[in-house]
Amino acid sequence: MNLQYPNGYVFYRNLHYSYPMITHGQGAYIFDKQGKKYLDASGGAAVVNIGHGVKEVAEAIHTQAQKCGYLNGMQFSHHPVEKLAEQISRLLPFDEGKVYFLTSGSEAVEASIKLSRQHWVEKGQITKHLVISRNPSYHGNTLAALSLSAREHYKSIYHLMLSEGPKIPAPYCYRCFWEEEYPTCGLKCAYELEKKILELGKENISAFMTEVIGGASTGASVPPSEYFPIIRNICDKYEILLIADEIMTGAGRTGKWLACHHFDFKPDIIVMGKGLTGGYFPLSASAVKKDIIDVIHRNGNSFLHAQTYSHHPVGCAAGLSTLDYIKKNDLMENCLKMGEGLLTELLSLLSHPHIGDIRGKGLLVGIEFVKEKQEKKPFSRKERYVEHFLSRAMDKGLVLWPNIGHADGMNGDLVLIAPPLIIAQKEIIEIIDKLRGILLEMEKFGIK
Ligand SMILES: Cc1ncc(COP(=O)(O)O)c(C=O)c1O
């Protein structure tokens, strides 16, 4: 039976797609019931950082579930949460940090903006509530996280339910908002934050939310090195908390534990998720500078937020074991080395008439497709370029992550490549060979 709606009982995410039934995964590969092998070149949704089938993590989960599968985060603490928070805080760019655990990225984003608000309220600055974010951007799909995001195709029917916040253009150099070039642009995208703060009044603004290296929204766009130091200065000048969304870029994805380690700045709050457990258990985290929490503590209060599955013992055990695996196997080293090789090989595809740009850091790389290269004109959504690309990739056993809408909110096609950090040179070559094959087929079948 086809694993496709309306067959069976699953309410599938895609109601118009026939799902292969996966039986197991090993390393960078997953295998379906028919024995077909897929190279997981996107690590699922940039989640599978340590590869599939890692016994150590499975055992850590098993052991913790047997010891104690759940504890109420309001009432008890436990070894996995204490130890994981300690290990993560050692990897943070703060002098002293504390870590609050949740399950999904969207939840951690929402918790962080609530924490920012509470921080200012506790300080007596009760009008500070707005969060400025960027366009394009993606911070999650729950209503507040979606309001912060600028991805129109996710939002269009929900606008009436969203509390849309202020946005400034993202440092998306390939599609600069002002159509200028770095460095002659003078980093307008960074200074725009100051303009927005002056327009809205600093007394109304609580935080600035930013991806550090673009994820799905700008397809691994890397900002110029001066961008974040400028942003940091502006946030300090106007007393605004700087929240780095490292849900996709954290846990070694870009070759350092956090993408902000590539730049000369320190955020106030860092949000992580995805690769934190390599996908073995849902876990996200909001890492916070201690003095932000001290203000609440001094007033005799606690963070006004609670979720049933926060500080989960099994999730934290999975996180500990994943972190251990990354360290023991030098996966960040491998990520940097393989990432460099991947980018170099991919750049050889840049001569293709429909590849507009290729960029990224470590093992987070984006390929942006265009209809016309000179003018960076995107394919219209009706042409479904990336969907055709993806279905050919699946046929060839190559898993990529598609994204749409970054060019103007609705149009624009790109794929993200984010393989497990364990990837080897021969698998990089396999990705490139398959991409070449797909590009050739796209032309043969007239999809240009
Ligand atoms: C940068 C970023 N922030 C937030 C999220 C939302 O995370 P989740 O899907 O786990 O809620 C994502 C997910 O792709 C992301 O890439």
The ligand as an ORCA input file, in Angstrom:
! r2SCAN-3c Opt
* xyz 0 1
  C      16.796     29.060     12.578
  C      15.598     28.290     13.036
  N      14.894     28.744     14.073
  C      13.822     28.085     14.541
  C      13.400     26.910     13.951
  C      12.193     26.178     14.493
  O      12.571     24.978     15.096
  P      11.494     23.797     15.273
  O      11.089     23.363     13.911
  O      12.262     22.735     16.022
  O      10.374     24.333     16.072
  C      14.090     26.403     12.847
  C      13.635     25.188     12.164
  O      13.975     24.909     11.035
  C      15.234     27.114     12.392
  O      15.935     26.689     11.336
*
